[in-house]
Amino acid sequence: FLRIRLPPRSTSLYSSAASDVYKRQVSTQSTWGMIKGLVVDGKTYKYFSLVDLPNISKIPYCLRILLECAIRNCDGSSFQAEDIDRLLNWKDSVAKGLEIPFKPARVLLQDLTGVPAIADLAAMRDALAAKGLDPLKVNPLCQVDLVVDHSIQADCAGIGSREENEKIELIRNEERFRFLKWGQKAFRNLKIVPPGNGIVHQINIEHLAPVLMSECNAEAKTVFVFPDSVVGTDSHTTMVNSLGVVGWGVGGIEAEAVMLGESISMVVPEVIGVELKGKLSPEVTATDLVLNITAALRAKNVVGKCVEFFGEGCKYLALPVRATISNMAPEYGATIGNFPIDDNTINYLILTGRS
């Protein structure tokens, strides 16, 4: 059913000439030559196109997300032309252990790590106020979603226990929840999902993840669209990889840095391709599949690497099955377990009201 492909240690896929073209484009505002338009329902959207790159089809989808991010954010400072070059020549970069910056589009928090993060923002406002500066300048600079799902305890069992446990949760955590509600009103770009709505990863794939982000550029007077990406303060943030969204778990300090507009420094990841063939027999469950995949990937030592699933077998895997596989990325040791966007992804977005 599956075949694992290890990337060969070969020379670069790209010529230095192709890289130089990109360097010239990105080194100045001539990157506008890469911007293309898309009209949807009479509204024009702009995006950075990668289709004219030679051999772009040879770059794994997850690395294309990193590449687009590097191009879109290239300012000659935090993102430089050489970062794009390293992604274009990703196999050489992997062999040399080269680093690149990455700026995720979103941050996903749960309440145990989210409360300290919001408290830090509040402390920053107090510090500005103490210096006579405007405290309202302190806000998350990207979309931040905080899902309250880690506070509940099983104090009761039996019929009606869910409602009773949720009542106890509200009483027990009243001060924390009031603080979070204040934070949602006080800070821009912060959304709080109250308790009793499900676990953070379920809510992320069913509701929060847009898969495609949009941002209004005031200077260009247009709306840009770009791939969704996320870091979350939980190792199983990888569940969102089932939607083709690049994302993984990080610590609270890293999450706060992204919230404040900083990029993450990371080594260009090695990508392991897993080809899926055929389809599951009716008696085989998603759990059976993911345990077999986990065992196979552990044997190949994919720790710290990105796993990307492909092949005709993918079309037979519904999103819940893919989510089970991606959710287990920490168990098989990978940074992500990515399924590129396809018809199943689009159908799931329609099913969950994000058409």
Secondary structure, DSSP 4 states (H G I P E B T S, - for coil): -EEEEPPP----SS-HHHHHHHHHHHHSGGGGGGEEEEEETTEEEEEE--TTSTTGGGS-HHHHHHHHHHHHH--SSSS-HHHHHHHHTHHHHHHHT-EEEE--SEEEEEHHHHHHHHHHHHHHHHHHHHTTS-GGG---SSEEEEE--SS------STTHHHHHHHHHHHHTHHHHHHHHHHHHHSTTEEEE-TTS--HHHHIIIII--SEEEEEETTTTEEEEEE-EEEESSGGGGGGGGGT-EEEE--HHHHHHHHTTPPEEEEPPPEEEEEE-S---TT--HHHHHHHHHHHHHHHT-TTSEEEEESGGGGGS-HHHHHHHHHTHHHHT-SEEE----HHHHHHHHHTT--
